[in-house]
Amino acid sequence: MKQRIITAIVALAFFIPMIWIGGLPFIMTIFAISTIGLYELLRMRKMSIFSVGGFISWLLLLVILLPSKWTEQVESTLHLQKLEMIYVLILLLLVYTVLVKNRSTFEDVAFTAMSALYVGIGFYYLIETRLFGLEYIGYALLIIWSTDSGAYFVGRKIGKRKLWPEISPNKTIEGFVGGILCAVIISLIYNMFYPIANSYITFILITVVASIVGQMGDLVESALKRYYDVKDSGTLLPGHGGIMDRFDSLLFVLPLLHFLQFVG
């Protein structure tokens, strides 16, 4: 526990100022964090980001991450739309399987492309949310942190019925519900100081959905690790695991807030 607390303090001491500063330093930080996330996913499948396929998947990640304010300039320079760039890079991954005579398979291409999409889309919306407003980043982070804390303490105190033992044996239904309730309470308090919603009913509904989706994001990462038989996605954060272990919920919550047109 002591190691987890120390790591969390050090990580937050770096990450929170980057969020606050915003702009290019924040975007470059997210590019770096996303690269580590992609590295961790590829390593689960015993693939290297330093291989040809890994490098192409990294380029795919960078294209997906392109902030909206940069996209037009890049598209005009390359004479390709963002979607076309993504398509070209996926084609290159497929062509690579031919050049290496199937030492890189279609399944490898599917995994690397999906990994870039999984990491890239979530972190893209983190960048876009920061461009839209700092208060929305705070809201998203509070949902995730309060959900995690509520689920942990409620589950530990009164949790009896397992939520999904085959995927995450320690999670309980009571903790799942407790996390949602905690997220709603903390979010309502946050909205009193930083008003981001006029309708409390809509705000509560969005918070409930975001809390559920965030917990689903955590379960997705747990399922992925269980399938590839790894304890943590990485070792960058002692006591916490890797980047994907810490950002799994955020990668689901932030796109959701944009899809629901709560942000943007």
C-alpha positions as CSV (number, residue, x, y, z in Angstrom):
1,M,0.0,0.0,0.0
2,K,2.8,2.4,0.9
3,Q,4.4,1.8,-2.5
4,R,1.1,2.4,-4.3
5,I,0.6,5.7,-2.4
6,I,4.1,6.9,-3.2
7,T,3.7,6.0,-6.9
8,A,0.3,7.7,-7.1
9,I,1.7,11.0,-5.5
10,V,4.7,11.1,-7.9
11,A,2.5,10.3,-11.0
12,L,-0.1,12.9,-10.0
13,A,2.6,15.5,-9.3
14,F,3.6,15.1,-13.0
15,F,0.3,14.5,-14.7
16,I,-1.9,17.1,-13.0
17,P,0.4,20.0,-13.8
18,M,0.5,18.8,-17.5
19,I,-3.3,18.9,-17.6
20,W,-3.4,22.3,-16.0
21,I,-0.8,23.7,-18.5
22,G,-2.5,22.2,-21.5
23,G,-1.4,23.1,-25.0
24,L,1.6,21.5,-26.6
25,P,3.2,20.1,-23.3
26,F,0.0,18.3,-22.5
27,I,-0.4,16.9,-26.1
28,M,3.2,15.7,-26.1
29,T,2.7,14.1,-22.7
30,I,-0.4,12.2,-24.0
31,F,1.5,11.1,-27.2
32,A,4.2,9.7,-24.9
33,I,1.7,8.0,-22.5
34,S,-0.2,6.5,-25.5
35,T,3.0,5.1,-27.0
36,I,3.8,3.3,-23.7
37,G,0.2,2.0,-23.6
38,L,0.6,0.6,-27.2
39,Y,3.9,-0.9,-26.2
40,E,2.3,-2.6,-23.2
41,L,-0.5,-4.1,-25.3
42,L,1.8,-5.4,-28.0
43,R,4.1,-6.9,-25.3
44,M,1.1,-8.9,-24.0
45,R,1.0,-10.7,-27.3
46,K,4.8,-11.0,-27.3
47,M,5.1,-8.5,-30.1
48,S,7.6,-5.6,-30.2
49,I,6.8,-2.0,-31.0
50,F,10.3,-1.8,-32.4
51,S,9.5,-4.3,-35.2
52,V,8.3,-3.1,-38.6
53,G,4.7,-4.0,-37.8
54,G,5.1,-2.3,-34.4
55,F,6.4,0.8,-36.0
56,I,3.5,1.0,-38.5
57,S,1.0,0.5,-35.6
58,W,2.8,3.3,-33.8
59,L,2.3,5.6,-36.8
60,L,-1.3,4.5,-36.9
61,L,-1.6,5.5,-33.2
62,L,-0.1,9.0,-34.0
63,V,-2.6,9.6,-36.8
64,I,-5.5,8.7,-34.6
65,L,-4.2,10.9,-31.9
66,L,-4.0,14.0,-34.1
67,P,-5.9,16.8,-32.4
68,S,-8.7,18.4,-34.4
69,K,-6.8,21.7,-34.5
70,W,-3.8,20.0,-36.2
71,T,-5.7,17.7,-38.5
72,E,-6.5,20.2,-41.3
73,Q,-2.8,21.3,-41.6
74,V,-1.6,17.7,-41.7
75,E,-4.2,16.7,-44.3
76,S,-3.3,19.6,-46.6
77,T,0.4,18.7,-46.3
78,L,-0.1,15.0,-47.1
79,H,-3.1,15.5,-49.4
80,L,-4.9,12.7,-47.5
81,Q,-7.8,12.8,-45.1
82,K,-7.3,11.4,-41.6
83,L,-9.4,8.4,-42.4
84,E,-7.5,7.7,-45.6
85,M,-4.2,7.9,-43.6
86,I,-5.6,5.3,-41.2
87,Y,-6.6,3.1,-44.1
88,V,-3.2,3.3,-45.8
89,L,-1.4,2.3,-42.6
90,I,-3.7,-0.7,-42.1
91,L,-3.0,-1.7,-45.8
92,L,0.7,-1.5,-45.1
93,L,0.3,-3.8,-42.1
94,L,-1.5,-6.3,-44.4
95,V,1.2,-5.9,-47.1
96,Y,3.9,-6.6,-44.5
97,T,2.4,-10.1,-43.8
98,V,3.1,-10.9,-47.5
99,L,6.6,-9.5,-47.4
100,V,7.6,-11.6,-44.4
101,K,5.8,-14.7,-45.8
102,N,3.2,-14.9,-43.0
103,R,5.6,-14.6,-40.1
104,S,3.4,-11.7,-39.3
105,T,-0.2,-13.0,-39.6
106,F,-3.6,-11.5,-40.3
107,E,-4.3,-12.0,-36.6
108,D,-1.2,-10.0,-35.7
109,V,-2.4,-7.2,-38.0
110,A,-5.9,-7.3,-36.4
111,F,-4.3,-7.1,-32.9
112,T,-1.9,-4.3,-33.7
113,A,-4.6,-2.2,-35.5
114,M,-7.2,-2.8,-32.7
115,S,-4.6,-1.9,-30.1
116,A,-3.8,1.4,-31.9
117,L,-7.5,2.2,-32.1
118,Y,-8.2,1.2,-28.5
119,V,-5.4,3.3,-27.1
120,G,-5.6,6.1,-29.8
121,I,-9.3,6.9,-29.7
122,G,-9.5,7.1,-25.9
123,F,-6.4,9.3,-25.6
124,Y,-7.6,11.4,-28.6
125,Y,-10.7,12.3,-26.7
126,L,-8.6,13.1,-23.6
127,I,-6.8,15.7,-25.8
128,E,-10.0,17.0,-27.2
129,T,-11.6,17.2,-23.8
130,R,-8.7,19.3,-22.5
131,L,-9.0,21.6,-25.5
132,F,-12.8,22.0,-24.8
133,G,-12.4,22.8,-21.1
134,L,-10.3,21.9,-18.0
135,E,-13.4,21.5,-15.9
136,Y,-14.6,18.5,-18.0
137,I,-11.3,16.7,-17.5
138,G,-11.8,17.2,-13.7
139,Y,-15.3,15.8,-14.0
140,A,-14.1,12.7,-15.9
141,L,-11.2,12.0,-13.5
142,L,-13.5,12.4,-10.5
143,I,-16.0,9.9,-11.9
144,I,-13.2,7.4,-12.4
145,W,-11.5,8.0,-9.1
146,S,-14.7,8.1,-7.0
147,T,-16.1,5.0,-8.8
148,D,-12.9,3.1,-8.1
149,S,-12.7,4.2,-4.4
150,G,-16.4,3.6,-3.8
151,A,-16.3,0.2,-5.4
152,Y,-13.2,-0.8,-3.4
153,F,-14.5,0.3,0.0
154,V,-18.1,-0.8,-0.4
155,G,-17.0,-4.1,-1.9
156,R,-14.5,-4.7,0.9
157,K,-17.1,-3.8,3.6
158,I,-20.3,-5.5,2.5
159,G,-19.4,-7.2,-0.8
160,K,-20.6,-10.8,-1.0
161,R,-21.9,-11.5,-4.5
162,K,-19.2,-11.7,-7.2
163,L,-19.7,-9.5,-10.2
164,W,-17.7,-11.4,-12.7
165,P,-15.4,-14.0,-11.0
166,E,-14.0,-15.4,-14.3
167,I,-12.7,-12.0,-15.2
168,S,-12.0,-10.2,-12.0
169,P,-12.5,-12.4,-8.9
170,N,-12.3,-9.5,-6.4
171,K,-15.1,-7.3,-7.8
172,T,-18.5,-7.6,-6.3
173,I,-22.0,-6.5,-7.3
174,E,-22.2,-4.4,-4.1
175,G,-19.0,-2.7,-4.9
176,F,-20.2,-2.1,-8.5
177,V,-23.3,-0.3,-7.2
178,G,-21.3,1.5,-4.4
179,G,-18.9,2.9,-7.0
180,I,-21.9,4.3,-9.0
181,L,-23.4,5.9,-5.9
182,C,-20.1,7.4,-4.9
183,A,-19.5,8.8,-8.4
184,V,-23.0,10.5,-8.4
185,I,-22.4,12.1,-4.9
186,I,-18.9,13.4,-5.7
187,S,-20.0,14.6,-9.1
188,L,-22.9,16.6,-7.7
189,I,-20.6,18.3,-5.2
190,Y,-18.2,19.0,-8.0
191,N,-21.0,20.6,-10.1
192,M,-21.8,23.0,-7.2
193,F,-18.3,24.5,-7.5
194,Y,-17.7,24.0,-11.3
195,P,-21.1,24.1,-13.0
196,I,-20.9,22.0,-16.1
197,A,-24.6,20.9,-16.3
198,N,-27.9,22.8,-16.0
199,S,-30.2,19.8,-15.6
200,Y,-29.4,17.7,-12.5
201,I,-31.5,14.8,-13.8
202,T,-29.5,14.7,-17.1
203,F,-26.2,15.2,-15.1
204,I,-27.0,12.3,-12.8
205,L,-28.0,10.0,-15.7
206,I,-24.8,10.8,-17.5
207,T,-22.7,10.2,-14.4
208,V,-24.4,6.8,-13.8
209,V,-23.8,5.7,-17.4
210,A,-20.2,7.0,-17.3
211,S,-19.5,5.2,-14.0
212,I,-20.9,1.9,-15.4
213,V,-18.9,2.3,-18.7
214,G,-15.7,3.2,-16.7
215,Q,-16.1,-0.1,-14.7
216,M,-16.7,-1.9,-18.0
217,G,-13.4,-0.5,-19.3
218,D,-11.6,-1.8,-16.2
219,L,-13.2,-5.3,-16.8
220,V,-12.1,-5.2,-20.5
221,E,-8.5,-4.7,-19.4
222,S,-8.8,-7.4,-16.8
223,A,-10.2,-9.8,-19.5
224,L,-7.4,-8.9,-21.8
225,K,-4.7,-9.6,-19.1
226,R,-6.4,-12.8,-18.1
227,Y,-6.5,-14.0,-21.7
228,Y,-2.8,-13.3,-22.2
229,D,-2.0,-14.6,-18.7
230,V,-0.3,-11.4,-17.4
231,K,-0.8,-9.9,-14.0
232,D,-0.3,-6.2,-15.0
233,S,-0.1,-4.5,-18.3
234,G,3.4,-3.2,-17.4
235,T,5.7,-2.2,-14.6
236,L,6.1,1.5,-15.2
237,L,4.0,2.4,-12.1
238,P,5.2,0.3,-9.1
239,G,2.2,-1.0,-7.1
240,H,-0.2,0.0,-9.9
241,G,1.1,-1.8,-12.9
242,G,1.3,-0.1,-16.3
243,I,-0.2,2.7,-18.2
244,M,-3.1,0.6,-19.4
245,D,-3.9,-0.5,-15.8
246,R,-4.4,3.1,-14.8
247,F,-6.1,4.6,-17.9
248,D,-8.4,1.7,-18.8
249,S,-11.5,3.4,-17.4
250,L,-10.6,6.8,-18.8
251,L,-10.3,5.3,-22.3
252,F,-13.9,4.3,-22.2
253,V,-15.4,7.3,-20.3
254,L,-14.0,10.2,-22.3
255,P,-15.3,9.0,-25.7
256,L,-18.7,8.3,-24.1
257,L,-19.0,11.9,-22.9
258,H,-18.4,13.1,-26.4
259,F,-20.7,10.6,-28.0
260,L,-23.4,11.7,-25.6
261,Q,-22.6,15.3,-26.6
262,F,-22.0,16.3,-23.0
263,V,-18.5,17.5,-24.1
264,G,-18.0,19.2,-27.5
